[in-house]
Amino acid sequence: MAADGTVEDRAVSDGTVAEVMALFADYARHLDLKRDPDAWAGLFTPDGSLVTSDRQITGTTELRAFAAGSLPGVHVQSVPWLQARPDGGLDAVTSFIFMTVQTHDFRSGYYTDRLVRRHERLVFASRQISMLTRTD
């Protein structure tokens, strides 16, 4: 943020946008297509967190357990709004829809992400889920 309180525009390259979209695709792929809790938890930093309205899941062990016990379904995300941070990370906001396989109920809202670079790829330092609609 600039001294006058305005938010500075920090351009994000097309290559970085592609990296973010690949991260989001892996997030869904490791939960939806072939459930892989270890790979899904690996999309977060070792102390990364997933925050919902009623809990915070932090660290690889808790994230892995969350993924293993999560409802089967389909995650669909929109193209994100992205802003580069001075520390080299990214902030992202994207809307989503999730439909459960068994009951076909859906949930929608938006994700607010803090992304960092780790081992040559972007990962989640945190992902906050803000739910707007639930049919279950």
C-alpha positions as CSV (number, residue, x, y, z in Angstrom):
1,M,0.0,0.0,0.0
2,A,1.3,3.4,-0.9
3,A,1.8,6.1,1.8
4,D,-1.4,7.9,0.6
5,G,-3.4,4.7,1.3
6,T,-3.9,3.7,-2.3
7,V,-3.2,0.1,-3.4
8,E,-0.4,-0.1,-5.9
9,D,-1.0,-2.1,-9.1
10,R,1.5,-4.9,-9.3
11,A,1.4,-6.6,-12.7
12,V,1.3,-10.4,-12.8
13,S,2.8,-12.1,-15.9
14,D,0.9,-14.5,-18.1
15,G,3.2,-17.3,-17.0
16,T,2.3,-16.6,-13.3
17,V,-1.4,-16.7,-14.1
18,A,-0.8,-20.1,-15.8
19,E,1.0,-21.3,-12.6
20,V,-1.9,-20.2,-10.4
21,M,-4.4,-21.9,-12.7
22,A,-2.3,-25.1,-12.5
23,L,-2.3,-24.9,-8.7
24,F,-6.1,-24.5,-8.7
25,A,-6.5,-27.4,-11.1
26,D,-4.3,-29.6,-8.9
27,Y,-6.3,-28.6,-5.8
28,A,-9.4,-30.0,-7.5
29,R,-7.7,-32.9,-9.2
30,H,-6.3,-34.3,-6.0
31,L,-9.7,-34.2,-4.3
32,D,-12.1,-34.9,-7.2
33,L,-10.6,-37.1,-9.9
34,K,-8.2,-39.3,-8.0
35,R,-8.3,-38.7,-4.3
36,D,-4.7,-38.2,-3.1
37,P,-4.6,-36.6,0.3
38,D,-0.8,-36.5,0.4
39,A,-0.5,-34.7,-2.9
40,W,-3.3,-32.3,-1.9
41,A,-1.7,-31.5,1.4
42,G,1.6,-30.9,-0.5
43,L,-0.1,-28.0,-2.3
44,F,0.3,-26.1,1.0
45,T,3.3,-24.9,2.9
46,P,4.2,-27.2,5.8
47,D,2.5,-24.7,8.1
48,G,-0.1,-23.8,5.6
49,S,-3.8,-23.4,6.6
50,L,-7.3,-23.9,5.2
51,V,-9.8,-21.7,7.0
52,T,-13.5,-22.1,7.1
53,S,-16.2,-20.3,9.0
54,D,-16.0,-22.8,11.9
55,R,-12.4,-24.1,11.9
56,Q,-8.8,-23.7,10.9
57,I,-6.9,-26.7,9.5
58,T,-3.2,-26.1,9.8
59,G,-0.1,-28.1,8.9
60,T,0.5,-31.0,6.6
61,T,-0.9,-33.7,9.0
62,E,-4.2,-31.9,9.6
63,L,-4.5,-30.9,5.9
64,R,-3.9,-34.6,4.8
65,A,-6.6,-35.8,7.3
66,F,-9.0,-33.2,6.1
67,A,-8.5,-34.2,2.4
68,A,-8.9,-37.9,3.3
69,G,-12.2,-37.3,5.1
70,S,-13.7,-34.7,2.8
71,L,-16.9,-35.1,0.8
72,P,-16.4,-36.5,-2.8
73,G,-17.5,-33.9,-5.3
74,V,-16.5,-31.6,-8.1
75,H,-14.7,-28.2,-7.5
76,V,-15.1,-25.5,-10.2
77,Q,-13.3,-22.2,-9.8
78,S,-13.4,-19.0,-11.8
79,V,-10.5,-17.1,-13.2
80,P,-8.9,-15.4,-10.2
81,W,-8.2,-11.8,-9.4
82,L,-4.4,-11.7,-8.6
83,Q,-2.1,-9.2,-7.1
84,A,1.6,-9.5,-6.6
85,R,2.9,-8.8,-3.1
86,P,6.2,-7.0,-2.4
87,D,7.6,-10.2,-0.7
88,G,7.2,-12.0,-4.1
89,G,4.0,-13.9,-3.2
90,L,0.6,-13.4,-4.6
91,D,-2.9,-12.7,-3.2
92,A,-5.8,-14.3,-5.1
93,V,-9.5,-14.1,-4.9
94,T,-11.7,-16.5,-6.9
95,S,-15.3,-17.6,-6.8
96,F,-16.1,-21.3,-6.7
97,I,-18.9,-23.9,-6.9
98,F,-18.6,-27.3,-5.3
99,M,-21.2,-30.1,-6.0
100,T,-21.3,-33.2,-3.9
101,V,-21.3,-36.5,-5.7
102,Q,-23.8,-38.4,-3.4
103,T,-26.5,-35.8,-2.9
104,H,-25.9,-33.3,-5.7
105,D,-26.0,-30.5,-3.2
106,F,-23.9,-27.5,-4.0
107,R,-21.9,-24.9,-2.2
108,S,-20.7,-21.6,-3.6
109,G,-18.7,-18.7,-2.4
110,Y,-15.1,-17.5,-2.9
111,Y,-11.6,-18.4,-1.9
112,T,-9.1,-15.8,-0.6
113,D,-5.6,-17.1,-1.0
114,R,-2.1,-16.2,0.0
115,L,0.3,-17.9,-2.4
116,V,4.1,-18.3,-2.0
117,R,6.8,-19.9,-4.0
118,R,8.2,-23.2,-2.7
119,H,10.4,-25.6,-4.5
120,E,10.0,-23.8,-7.8
121,R,6.2,-23.7,-7.7
122,L,3.4,-21.7,-6.2
123,V,1.7,-23.2,-3.1
124,F,-0.9,-22.1,-0.6
125,A,0.3,-20.4,2.5
126,S,-3.4,-20.0,3.4
127,R,-6.8,-20.5,1.8
128,Q,-9.8,-19.0,3.4
129,I,-13.2,-20.3,2.3
130,S,-16.1,-17.8,2.4
131,M,-19.4,-19.6,1.8
132,L,-22.2,-17.7,0.3
133,T,-24.7,-20.5,-0.6
134,R,-25.3,-24.0,0.6
135,T,-28.1,-26.3,-0.4
136,D,-27.5,-29.0,2.2
